[in-house]
């Protein structure tokens, strides 16, 4: 009888091995039947190791097509990859606006280098491995996602203690905001007016889900995450769990007032800063071609809103980035994203066909470097990418152009870098027409 054995996977497919019933112990009590069972166990372990080595090779081979040679003069980063999937990455000293240390998880050492390059998507660094990689790379460790080297990673208190020019800019902005609050007198009305102004001139994305991970990976062994702490420009946080500035739906509505009131009373801006940031603000870094943008991950919604309303230019935050995968199924790109009620009642095959046409247009227009292929075992086309400037480009025209618009606002001229006219890249109807017209 053949049964699947967990852990034996190759490109997402289960292998099968014979399941042999345990041999009985002989009557003499000398365990004479143990030898065949032990031999079988050793054979299974050898096969498991060979399978895991093959899986690691496949991961690295798929990522090789996405490797981009670093430009001259870029920083050099050193990766210490551990055998069970964790890694520490160390770069040159910085003022805090750029990280100098990461911890993360990845299925292979090359995958760790890939996720680090995704963090610096607009300018990939030069990567070396220290210690050097062995001549024969280790097999893929099944539970690599559970590796935890957080105690060796950087922390918010360390970032704040480093001080430096970015810290000084933050403290200076706090001083200016405190003076404004003193002159205005009414904290509540001051914050309310600032929220009105922001919603009119610089609104958030309607939903952070447009920046979520895209689809399901064709190879489930792919992936990786890098985590660090850094000073993040407040304007680059484009989505929180509360998409209207200053409004929280009844959830701790008083928090911005309390923060501003604390700033108004503070005679020690260093202590105020420590209290503001020590309970970490957690952000997702969204890699993109001209520079990153950010959205909320877990905590910090109220402080992000308050920082915008008080015009504080920097946030000390815990930041993570997920690796950009080399391949997705088009069906899951459609299936896993938010839909309107109308679209949910349309057949999946119709929606996949429409999205495939849009993705084909992105390839034809050379916005992305990739191909749509018919893969074995897949009902719908698979997108394989050599270079994907940003994952949101694969979204619906409405979602893609909403993010394009806010991205162009943060990085003027960014759309032109990809050959996208601004009036097309920010209008859903024009975007769909441009991508589906030869």
C-alpha positions in Angstrom: 0.0 0.0 0.0 1.3 3.5 -0.9 0.7 6.4 1.4 1.9 10.0 1.2 4.7 10.9 3.6 4.8 14.5 5.0 7.9 16.4 4.2 8.7 14.8 0.8 7.8 17.5 -1.6 9.2 18.5 -5.0 7.8 21.6 -6.6 4.7 21.3 -4.5 4.0 17.7 -5.4 3.8 14.9 -2.8 6.0 11.8 -3.4 5.0 8.4 -2.1 7.1 5.8 -0.5 6.1 2.3 0.7 4.8 2.2 4.3 6.1 -1.0 5.8 4.6 -2.5 8.9 7.0 -2.8 11.9 8.9 -6.0 12.1 8.0 -8.1 15.2 10.5 -8.7 17.9 11.8 -12.3 17.8 10.8 -14.7 20.6 14.4 -14.9 21.9 14.1 -11.2 22.8 17.3 -10.4 20.8 15.4 -7.9 18.6 16.5 -9.8 15.5 13.9 -7.9 13.3 15.3 -4.5 14.2 18.1 -4.6 11.7 15.9 -4.5 8.6 13.8 -1.8 10.1 16.9 0.3 11.0 18.1 -0.1 7.5 14.8 1.1 6.1 14.9 4.1 8.4 18.4 5.0 7.2 17.3 4.6 3.6 14.3 6.9 4.2 16.6 9.5 5.8 19.0 9.4 2.9 16.1 9.8 0.5 14.7 12.6 2.5 18.0 14.4 2.5 18.3 13.9 -1.3 14.8 15.3 -1.8 15.5 18.3 0.4 18.8 19.0 -1.5 16.8 18.9 -4.7 14.2 21.3 -3.3 16.9 23.7 -2.3 18.4 23.5 -5.7 15.0 24.2 -7.3 14.5 27.3 -5.1 17.9 28.7 -6.0 17.5 28.0 -9.7 14.1 29.7 -9.9 15.6 32.8 -8.1 18.6 32.9 -10.4 16.6 34.5 -13.2 15.5 37.4 -10.9 19.1 38.3 -9.9 20.1 41.8 -10.9 23.8 42.8 -10.9 24.4 45.6 -8.3 25.5 49.0 -9.5 29.0 50.2 -8.9 29.5 51.8 -5.4 26.4 50.3 -3.7 26.8 49.2 -0.1 28.1 45.7 0.7 25.9 43.5 2.9 27.1 40.4 4.7 24.7 37.5 5.4 25.2 34.9 8.1 22.9 32.1 7.1 22.0 29.5 9.7 21.2 25.9 8.8 17.6 26.0 10.0 16.5 28.9 7.9 17.4 32.0 10.0 19.8 34.6 8.9 21.4 37.8 10.1 22.4 40.5 7.6 24.8 43.3 8.4 25.5 46.4 6.4 27.5 49.6 6.8 26.8 52.0 9.7 24.0 54.5 8.9 22.1 57.4 10.4 19.0 55.2 11.0 17.1 56.2 7.9 18.7 53.1 6.2 19.0 49.9 8.2 22.3 48.5 9.2 21.2 45.1 10.5 18.4 42.6 9.7 17.2 39.3 11.0 15.0 37.0 8.9 14.0 33.7 7.6 14.5 32.1 4.1 14.6 28.5 2.7 18.2 28.8 1.4 21.1 31.2 1.7 20.5 32.4 -1.9 16.8 33.1 -0.9 18.1 35.1 2.0 20.1 37.2 -0.4 17.0 37.6 -2.6 14.8 38.8 0.2 17.5 41.3 1.2 17.6 42.6 -2.4 13.8 43.0 -2.3 14.2 45.3 0.7 16.5 47.5 -1.5 14.4 46.8 -4.6 15.2 50.2 -6.1 19.0 49.7 -5.7 20.0 46.1 -4.9 23.1 45.9 -2.7 26.2 43.7 -3.2 25.8 40.6 -1.0 28.5 38.4 0.5 28.2 35.4 2.8 30.1 35.3 6.1 30.8 32.5 6.8 31.2 31.5 3.2 28.7 29.0 1.8 29.9 25.4 1.8 30.8 23.7 -1.5 27.7 21.6 -1.1 24.8 23.8 0.1 22.8 22.3 2.9 19.3 20.8 2.3 16.2 22.8 2.7 15.0 22.7 6.3 11.2 22.0 6.3 10.4 24.3 9.2 12.5 27.3 8.0 9.6 29.7 8.5 9.8 29.1 12.3 13.4 30.2 12.7 13.6 33.1 15.2 16.8 35.2 15.5 14.9 38.2 16.8 17.2 38.4 19.9 20.2 39.0 17.6 18.3 41.6 15.5 18.2 45.3 16.0 15.7 47.0 18.4 13.9 50.3 18.7 15.7 51.3 21.9 19.0 50.8 20.1 17.8 52.9 17.2 16.8 55.7 19.5 20.0 55.5 21.5 22.0 55.9 18.3 20.8 59.5 17.9 22.2 61.1 14.8 20.8 63.7 12.2 17.5 62.0 11.6 16.8 61.8 15.4 17.7 65.5 15.6 15.2 66.3 12.8 12.5 64.5 14.6 13.2 66.3 17.9 13.2 69.7 16.0 9.8 68.8 14.5 8.5 67.9 17.9 9.6 71.3 19.2 7.9 73.1 16.3 4.7 71.1 16.8 4.7 71.9 20.5 5.0 75.6 19.8 2.1 75.4 17.3 0.0 73.7 19.9 0.8 76.3 22.5 -0.1 79.1 20.1 -3.3 77.5 19.0 -4.5 76.6 22.5 -7.2 74.1 21.5 -5.7 70.7 20.8 -8.9 69.1 19.7 -9.7 71.7 17.0 -6.1 71.8 15.9 -6.0 68.1 15.2 -9.4 68.1 13.6 -8.4 70.8 11.1 -5.2 69.0 10.3 -7.1 65.8 9.6 -9.5 67.7 7.3 -6.6 69.2 5.4 -4.8 65.8 5.1 -8.0 64.0 3.8 -8.4 66.7 1.2 -4.9 67.0 0.0 -3.1 63.8 0.9 -5.6 60.9 1.5 -4.5 57.4 2.3 -5.2 54.4 0.1 -8.9 53.4 0.5 -7.7 49.9 1.5 -4.3 48.5 2.5 -5.3 45.2 0.9 -4.2 46.5 -2.4 -0.7 46.2 -1.0 -1.1 42.6 0.3 0.9 39.7 -1.0 -0.2 38.6 -4.5 -1.6 35.2 -5.2 -0.3 31.8 -4.2 3.2 30.8 -5.0 3.6 28.1 -7.7 6.5 26.6 -5.6 5.5 26.5 -1.9 9.1 26.3 -0.9 9.8 29.9 -2.1 9.5 32.8 0.3 11.4 34.7 2.9 11.1 37.6 5.3 13.6 40.2 6.5 13.0 42.4 9.6 14.7 45.4 10.9 14.2 48.8 12.6 14.7 52.2 11.0 13.5 55.7 10.8 10.7 55.8 8.2 9.6 59.0 6.4 6.0 59.5 7.7 4.7 60.5 4.3 5.7 57.2 2.8 3.1 55.4 5.1 0.2 55.3 2.7 -2.2 53.0 4.4 -3.3 52.2 7.9 -6.2 50.1 9.3 -8.2 53.4 9.5 -8.2 54.9 6.0 -9.6 58.4 6.9 -7.1 60.6 8.8 -8.2 61.3 12.3 -11.1 58.8 12.4 -10.9 55.5 14.2 -14.5 54.3 14.3 -14.8 54.7 18.0 -11.6 52.7 18.7 -9.5 54.7 21.1 -10.5 58.0 19.5 -8.8 59.9 22.4 -5.3 58.6 21.5 -4.2 61.5 19.2 -5.4 64.0 21.8 -3.5 62.2 24.5 -0.3 62.1 22.4 -0.5 65.8 21.5 -1.4 66.8 25.1 1.7 64.9 26.3 3.9 66.7 23.7 2.4 70.1 24.8 3.3 69.4 28.5 6.7 67.9 27.8 9.9 69.7 28.8 12.0 66.7 27.8 11.5 65.8 24.1 14.0 62.9 24.4 11.7 61.3 27.0 8.6 62.1 24.9 10.3 60.4 21.9 11.2 57.3 23.9 7.6 57.0 25.1 6.2 57.6 21.6 8.2 54.8 19.9 9.3 52.2 22.4 6.1 50.2 22.0 6.9 49.4 18.4 5.1 50.8 15.4 5.1 47.8 12.9 5.1 48.4 9.2 5.2 46.4 6.0 7.7 47.8 3.5 6.3 47.5 -0.1 9.2 47.3 -2.5 8.9 49.3 -5.7 11.1 50.5 -8.5 11.7 54.2 -7.5 11.7 53.6 -3.7 9.6 52.0 -1.1 6.2 52.8 0.4 4.8 51.4 3.6 1.6 50.3 5.2 0.6 49.3 8.7 1.3 45.8 9.8 0.1 45.4 13.4 0.5 48.3 15.9 0.8 52.0 15.5 -2.3 53.3 13.7 -3.0 56.1 16.1 0.6 57.3 16.3 0.9 57.3 12.5 -2.2 59.4 12.3 -1.0 61.8 15.0 2.4 62.1 13.5 0.9 63.2 10.2 -1.4 65.7 12.0 1.5 67.1 14.0 3.7 67.1 10.9 6.4 64.9 12.4 8.6 63.8 9.5 9.9 60.5 10.8 8.7 57.4 12.6 11.0 55.0 14.5 9.5 51.7 13.4 9.9 47.9 13.2 9.8 47.1 9.5 9.5 43.9 7.6 9.6 43.0 3.9 8.5 39.8 2.1 10.4 38.3 -0.8 9.0 38.9 -4.3 8.3 35.4 -5.7 9.4 34.3 -9.2 6.0 32.8 -10.2 2.3 32.9 -9.3 -0.8 31.3 -10.7 -3.1 33.8 -12.3 -6.1 32.3 -10.7 -4.9 32.9 -7.2 -3.9 36.5 -8.1 -7.6 37.1 -8.8 -9.0 34.8 -6.1 -7.1 36.1 -3.1 -7.7 39.8 -3.6 -10.7 41.8 -2.4 -13.6 42.0 -4.8 -16.8 44.0 -5.1 -20.1 42.2 -4.7 -20.6 42.4 -8.4 -17.3 40.8 -9.3 -17.9 37.9 -6.8 -20.9 36.9 -8.9 -18.9 36.7 -12.1 -17.3 33.4 -13.0 -13.7 33.0 -11.9 -12.8 31.8 -15.4 -14.0 35.2 -16.8 -12.1 37.2 -14.2 -8.9 35.2 -14.7 -9.1 35.7 -18.5 -9.5 39.4 -18.0 -6.6 39.6 -15.6 -4.4 37.4 -17.9 -5.0 39.9 -20.7 -4.0 42.8 -18.4 -0.8 41.0 -17.4 0.0 40.2 -21.0 -0.3 43.9 -21.7 2.2 44.7 -18.9 4.6 42.2 -20.5 4.0 43.6 -24.0 4.5 47.1 -22.8 7.7 46.0 -21.1 6.5 47.3 -17.7 7.4 43.9 -16.3 9.9 41.4 -17.5 8.2 38.0 -17.5 6.1 35.5 -19.4 2.8 33.7 -19.1 3.2 30.0 -19.5 1.0 26.9 -19.3 2.5 24.9 -16.4 2.0 21.2 -15.8 -0.8 20.6 -13.2 -2.1 24.2 -13.5 -5.5 24.9 -15.0 -4.8 28.5 -15.6 -1.7 30.3 -16.9 1.3 30.9 -14.6 3.1 34.2 -14.5 6.9 33.8 -14.3 8.8 37.1 -13.6 12.4 38.0 -14.1 11.7 41.6 -12.9 8.5 42.9 -11.3 8.7 46.6 -10.5 5.9 46.4 -7.9 3.4 43.7 -7.1 0.4 46.1 -7.1 0.7 46.4 -10.9 -0.9 42.9 -11.1 -4.0 44.1 -9.3 -7.4 45.2 -10.8 -7.2 48.5 -12.8 -8.9 50.3 -9.9 -6.5 49.1 -7.3 -3.4 49.4 -9.5 -4.1 53.0 -10.5 -5.0 54.1 -7.0 -1.6 52.9 -5.8 0.1 54.3 -8.9 -1.4 57.8 -8.2 -0.2 57.9 -4.6 3.2 56.4 -5.6 3.6 59.1 -8.3 2.8 61.7 -5.6 5.6 60.3 -3.4 8.1 59.8 -6.2 7.3 62.3 -9.0 8.3 60.9 -12.4 8.1 57.3 -11.2 5.5 56.2 -13.7 7.5 57.7 -16.6 10.5 55.5 -15.5 8.4 52.5 -16.6 7.2 54.1 -19.8 3.7 54.7 -18.3 2.1 58.1 -19.1 0.8 59.6 -15.8 -2.7 60.2 -17.2 -3.0 56.5 -18.1 -1.3 55.1 -15.0 -3.7 56.9 -12.7 -7.0 56.3 -14.5 -8.5 52.8 -14.3 -10.4 53.0 -17.6 -7.4 54.3 -19.5 -5.1 51.8 -17.8 -7.2 48.8 -18.9 -7.5 50.2 -22.4 -3.7 50.8 -22.6 -2.9 47.3 -21.5 -5.4 45.5 -23.7 -4.8 47.5 -26.9 -2.0 46.2 -29.1 
